[in-house]
Amino acid sequence: MQLLLVEDDATMRTTLQRSLARRGFQVTALGDGSAALAEMIARPHDAVILDLTLPGLDGLQVLQQARSRGLRTPVLVLTARGTVGDRVRGLNAGADDYLPKPFDLDELEARLRALVRRAADQQEGQPTAPSQITLGALRYDKDTGVFYLKDEPMEVTPREQALLRALLPHPGRALSKERLYEAVFPGQPDVQYEAIEVVVYRLRKKLADTGVSLMTLRGLGYLLKVDQ
């Protein structure tokens, strides 16, 4: 797979290029927005990893100009700008996916392969899996990673997102605290087990009066359901 990596931080750019190369990717790495746009126009790539904060053209300008020229290469935005507003602006500019820093390399690889696979399916006219999950007023767009409440982007932390991603595909079904802990705190054995309760409490407050409830079933775990 041919990747274009655009990252202004030289240390991160080199580290990420080497890490992806070890996973079998062929990576062209650049640190400037103008050079990145020229590279996208000059040579085909299977996917682009694009930082937003760049010298020359910033990431949003690179996206907008690439899309205005008809370039349909899948673009994953990788940035420290993690608010919903930043994500929506990136997606509206033409990004296909969004991964905030810090990130897990396994997740980055999985998202890249999913983007390339989806682009190939669309070119071949093959049907793709549903990209959204809806429960009452709550909606999750799997392509963009954005959660919506009543069609408005929802401000949720990465841990709250992980909890929602685990619960939303199973409405009305309780998932154990153990299973949710593994989803929210993967590979973090130093985090206290009770920390999952804090994430549940904060997310429950955000869902208050929306018609969607995050419930506790003692001895069984937690579930999402639509209020009657």
C-alpha positions, 0 to 999 in steps of 0.5 A, a space after each residue: 500500500 502506497 501512503 503519503 504521510 504529511 506531518 510537520 513534526 520531524 521526529 514524529 514524521 520519521 518515527 511514524 514513517 518507520 513504524 508504518 514501513 515495518 508493517 508493510 506500507 510504502 511511505 512517502 513522508 513530507 512536512 509541508 502543505 504545498 509540497 504535499 499538494 504537489 505530491 498528491 497531484 503528481 503521483 497516485 497514493 492509496 491513502 494520505 495521512 494528513 496533519 492539519 497544522 502545516 507550514 505553507 498550506 495548512 491541512 484544511 487548505 490542502 484538502 480543499 484544493 485537492 478535492 477541488 481538483 477532483 482528487 478522490 484519494 482517501 485522506 485520514 486527518 491525524 491531528 492534535 485538534 480533537 474537538 468536534 468542531 475541528 473534526 467537522 471542519 476537516 470532514 467538510 473540507 474533504 477528509 474521509 476519517 479523523 484520528 486525534 493525537 495521541 493515537 494507537 498505531 494498530 487503530 491507525 493501521 486498521 482505519 487506513 486499511 478500511 479507507 482503502 478497502 471502502 474506496 476500492 468497493 466504491 470503484 467496483 460498485 460493490 455494496 458497502 456495510 451500513 456506515 451509521 448506527 442510530 438509537 433514538 436521538 443518538 447517531 454514530 457515523 462509523 466513517 467519520 467517528 463522530 457521534 450526534 445527538 439530535 443531529 448536532 455533533 456531540 462533545 465526547 472524550 475519547 473514553 466516552 467515545 469508546 464506551 459508546 462504540 461498545 454499547 451502541 451496537 447492542 441496544 437494550 443488552 447489558 455489557 459487563 463492566 469487565 468487557 467495557 473496561 477492556 474497551 475503554 482502557 485497553 492495555 492500561 492495567 495501571 488504571 483502577 477498575 472503578 474508573 469505568 464508573 466515572 466514564 459512565 457517570 459523565 456520559 450519563 449526564 450528557 445523555 440526560 433528557 435526550 430520550 436515550 438512557 445509559 442504565 446500570 443493571 446490578 450484577 450484569 453491567 451497563 446498557 443503552 436504551 431508548 426511553 419509552 
